């Protein structure tokens, strides 16, 4: 295969020629991306993004003999973009490990206590802590003032705290919360 001819044909809009070029260089492109990125999925994303960008912009390539360098430069830029974006992302398993020292049974215990709260306190607690909805948005959803949301959250926290504290002494949830 004459690569220079394939590049020229690809610049004229021949899809098959562009595909042949990509297939010819695919191992090289993978090794370039793998030298920057650790993850095979990220390498695939970078290569795919580069293929799309280069396919759309191949007409802008001034010297067909520099196709490989042109593509490689774009690939490297996409790899670094993925690296930059990955720094902003924290895997869920790391969040779970760092966010709480609670064991599964402690989380179940907390949920049981919350389920024993009066409806108005339980709804707000669930929306705030489990659905991660802001006080302002809870206020709009429930059509109550923000101060009411805050005071109910405070009351709920106190009841939950006291309930869990008393539970260590072997007292039933229902009696404590409703009594």
N, C-alpha and C positions, 0 to 999 in steps of 0.2 A: 504494500500500500504506500503510495506517495503521499506523505503527510501534508506537504505544502499544498498540493492540489486539493486535498480534502478540506483544508482550512479555507482555501479560496472558494470552494463550492459551498461550504457552510456559511461563509459571509454572503453568498448570493441567495441564501435561504434554503439550501438543501438539508433537510433534517437528518437524513441518513448519514451524510458526511459528518455532521456534528456528532451523531451517535457513535460513529466509528472512531472518531478522535477520543471521545470520552472512554470508550472501551479499551482503546490502545493504551491510554495513560492511567487507567483506573487504579492499578496497583501503586503506581508512583504517587497519585493523589492521596490514596489511603495512607501511604507511609509518611507523606508530608503532614497530613492532619494528625496522624497518630503520634508524631514527634512533638506535637503541641498539646494535644488533648489526651486524657487518660482513657476516656470512656468510648467504646465503639459506637454507641448510639450518638454521641456528640460528633464523632468523626463523620458518621453518615449524614447527620444534619448539616454539618459544615459543607460537605461535598455536594449534597443536594441543593443547598442554597446557592453555592457557587455555580453549579451547572445551570440553574435557572437564570441567575444574573448574567452569566456569560452568554447563554443562548440568546437572551434578550438584547445584549449589547455587543454581539460579535461584529456587527458592522463598524463599531468604533475602533476595532483593532487595526492600527495603521500598517503594521508589518506582519503579514501572515507567518513569517518564520519565527516570530516571537510568541506564537500561540501558547506554548507550554509555560513560558515565563509569565505571560499575562494572566493565564488561568491560575497559576501557582500563587501569584501575588494576591489575587482576589480570594483564593482559598485560605491563605494565611490570615488575611484580614478577617474573614468570617470565623476562623478558628479563635482568633483573639477576641472577637465580639462575643462568642459563646463562652469563653473563659471569663470575660468580664461579667456577663449575665449570670454565670454559675456562682460567682462570688456573692451575689445577692440572694441566692436560693439556699435555704437550709433544708436538708432532707427531713421528712416528717419523723423518721426514727430518731434523729438527733434532737428534735424539739421535744419528743416524748421523753427521752432519757434525761434531758436537761431541765425540762419544765417542772418536774415534780419527782419527789422521792416517794410519793404514794405508791403503795402496792395496789394491785387490782382490787383486793378486798376492801381497802380503805376507800377507794373511789366508789365502790358499790355501797358502802356504808354511808358515805356522804349523800349519794343519790337517794338512798332510802330515807334519810333524814329530810332532805329537800321535799320528797314526795309527801311527807307528813305535814308540811307547812300549810297554812290557810291558802286558799286559791290565789288571792291577790299577791301574797308574798312568793308563792311557788312560781307563778307565771313570770314575774319580774326577775326572780333569781335565775330561772331557766333561760330567759331571753338574754340576760346580761352575761352569765357565765358560760353557758353552753352554746348559745347561738351567736355570741360575741356582738351583740347589738348595743349601740351606745345609749346612754341615759336619755339623750335628746330624742333619738329615734324610738325608744321604748315609750317615751312621753307621747309622741305622735301616734304610735300604734294603739296604745291604750286610752288615748285622749284624756290624760291626766297631766297636771303640772309636773315639771321636772323635779321640783322640790318633793313632791309626793313619791316619785320614783326613788329618789335618793333616800328618803326616810324609810320607805318600805324595804329597800335593799339593806339599810342599816339594821332594821328590826330583824330581817331574815338572817343576816350574818350573826347577830347576837343569839338568835334562837338556835341556829345551827351550831355555833360555838358551844353554847351551854349544853345543848343536846349531846354533842359528841363528848364533851367533858364529863357529863353525868353518865353517859353510856359506859365509860370506863369503870363506873361504879355499879354497873349492872341494872340500870333502870330502863324500862320500856320506852321506846320512842313516842308512841301515841300519847301516853300519859304526860310526858314532859312537855310536848309541843302544844297540846290542847288544854293542858291543865294549868 
